[in-house]
Amino acid sequence: LAQEADGVGEDQLIFLPLDVSSQASVRSFAERFARMGLHTEALILNAGVMLSSRTLSVDGIEMTMASNHFGHFLLVQLLLPSLLAAERAGRRPRIVVVGSNMSYLHDGFDFSEAVQVLTPEQKDAFMKKPYELFRAYGQSKLANTHFVTELARRLKAKGSSIPVNQIHPGEVLTEVMRDMHPAIVFLQAIFKPVALGFMKSPRQGSFCTVHVATASELA
């Protein structure tokens, strides 16, 4: 069905392991991608988590920030040479970051959350800090916005025309809320048919991302 509808066969799809919360995993992915000789035409940064409690990544970074921002930031740095090479070869690569309007809930970025916790003493102090799911998520998305703005500025300063866009997909009913309180997850499952009346399905939620990643007028 996918082949008939979209003209894409399974032999055209390549899946590589990537855990954006782990810098080692991001670097391993980039190395494997380069060894396969693949070209970066469109880089879509879509991974995201909403976590109910404060946790640390394997690199000692707050997990929401590590997954939603720092992993994406590193991935772009590692794949940027491939994107620039594609542009020099006459292709029209682009970068798309999936953001959220929840970033607008904050007047400024809290740099005290964008730290690497290394020692037991640092970890103890960091884990005792107040934590709120929506604030952590919104801060990570605000980091995305700052990143997109600065990356676009730096690429332009280099003479590159690679577009860097951030999109808000709207209210989409996905599993991003699966780490919320079990009661909320249960109610979400019960009322899912009703929720789809005013929220987007994952397929509908992808339309804006796909448009920005493929529309010729945005290249």
N, C-alpha and C positions, 0 to 999 in steps of 0.2 A: 504493500500500500504506500509506504514511504517513497519507494522508487517511482511508482506511477504518479504520485501527487507532486513530488518535488524534483524528480529526475536525479535522485541521489541513491546510489547502490551501496550495499554494505561494504563492498570492497574499497569504497572511497572514504570510509570512516576509520580513523585511527584513534585509539584510546590509550592514553599514557597516565600512569599514576602521578598524582600531584596533591599534596597536602599543603595548602597555602599557610597554615599556621606554623609550619616547620621550614626554617630557612634552608636546612639541608635538603629537604624534599624539593623545594623550589629550585635549588641549584642542580640537583640531580635531574629534574625534569628538563631544565634548559640544556644541560649537557646531552641528554638523550635526544632531545629535539634536534640539536645541531648535528649529532652523529647521523641522524636519519636523512639529513640533507633537505629538510623541509623548509619552505619559505613562509614567512609570517606575512599574511595579507591583511588580516584583521585580528586584532587582539581584543577580546571582550573579557573584561574583569567583572565577573558576576558572582563569585563566591561570597557567602555572607552567613553569619550566625547571630542569633540573639540568645544569650545565655543568662540563666536565672541567678547564677551566683558567680562570684569572682574566682577565676581559676587562672593558672599560668600555662603558657605554652612550653614546649621543650626548650625553648631559647630564653625562658624567663621573662616573657612579655605577657601582659594581660591578654587573655585568649581572644576576646572580641576584637581588640585592636590588632592583634597579630594576624587573625584570620581575615578581617575585613579591610585592613589597610596595609600593614607592613609586608605581608606576603605578596600582595599585588604590586606594591612599590618595588620590591626586589625583582619580581618577575619582569616588570617593564624594563628595569635597568639591564637585565641580562638579555632580553630579546630586542632591545632598541637597536643594536648594530644590525640585526637581521632586517628590521623595519626600514632603517635608513638605506641599507643595501637594496632593498626592494624598490624604494623610491628612486634611487640612482639608476636602477635598471629600467625605469619607465613605468613601473607599476604604481598603484595608488593605495598604499596601505593606510590603515587608520587604527586608532585606539578608542575604545568605548568603555567607559566606567559606569557600572550600574550603581546609582546613588539612591538617596532617599530624601524626601522633604522633611524628615525628622532632623536633618542637620540644621534646619532653620530654627529649631527650638533653642539653640545655643548662641549666645552673644560672642563667645570666643572659645578657642581650643584650650583644653586643659592639658598642658604639657607634663603635668605630674603623673598622668596616666600613660604617657608614651616613654616609658623607661624600661630598662632591662634590669631585672632583679637577679643578683648574682649570689649574694651571701645569705646564710640563714637568718641573720638579723634583718637584712633588707626585706627578705620574704615575709618574715613575721610582721613587720610594720606595714608592708604593702597589703597583705591579706586582711589586715584589720581595718583598712580604710572603708568608709561607706561605699556601697555599691547598689546601683539601680539599673535594671535591665535596659530600659528605654534610654536612659542617659548614656550608658556605655555604647549602645548601638548608634545613637545620634552623634556622639563624639567621633566614633569611627567613620561615620559617613561625612562628617565635617572635615575630617582628615582627608578623605577622598576628594572633596571639593577643593581644598587648598592644593592638593597634589595635582589635580587636573589643571588648575589655573597656572601653576608654576611650570608644569611640564610643557603646556602649550606656549608659554612665554619663552622658555628656553629653546624649544625647537624652532620657533620663529626667529629668534636671535641667531641661530645657527644657519638660517636660510632654508630650513626645511618647511615643506607645506603639509606635512602629515597632520591631519586633523585629530584633535584630542577632545572628545565630547563626553559629557556626563549626562545620563538620562535618569528620570524618575519613572519607573514603570507603572505607577499607580498602585492601588490597593489590590494585591494579588494573593490569592489563597494558596499558599505553599506550605511546606513543612518547616519554614524558618522559625515558626513559633513552637516547635515540638519540645523545647526545653523549658517552656513555661510551666506554671503550676499544673499538676495533673487534672485538676477540675476544669481549668480553661481548655486544656487539650481535649478533654472528654466532651465539653460543650461544643467545641469547634467541630468535632466529628459528628455530633448529633445534628447541629444546625448547618452543616455544610451545604445541603441543597438550598436552604434559604439564603445563606451567605453568598452563594454564586449569583443570586439575583442582583446584588449590588457590589460584588467584588469580581475581579477578573480570575479566570482560570489560568494555570501556568502557561498554557499556549497563548492565550490572549495577552498575558503579561509580557510575553517575549516579543510582541509585534514592534514596539518602539525600539527595542534593542536591535532587532534584525534590520529595521528600516535605517537606523543611523549607521549600522555596520555595512550596509549594502547599497543604499541610495546613491546614484551617480552625482546628484546635485550636492551631496555632502562630502564628496571626496576631495 
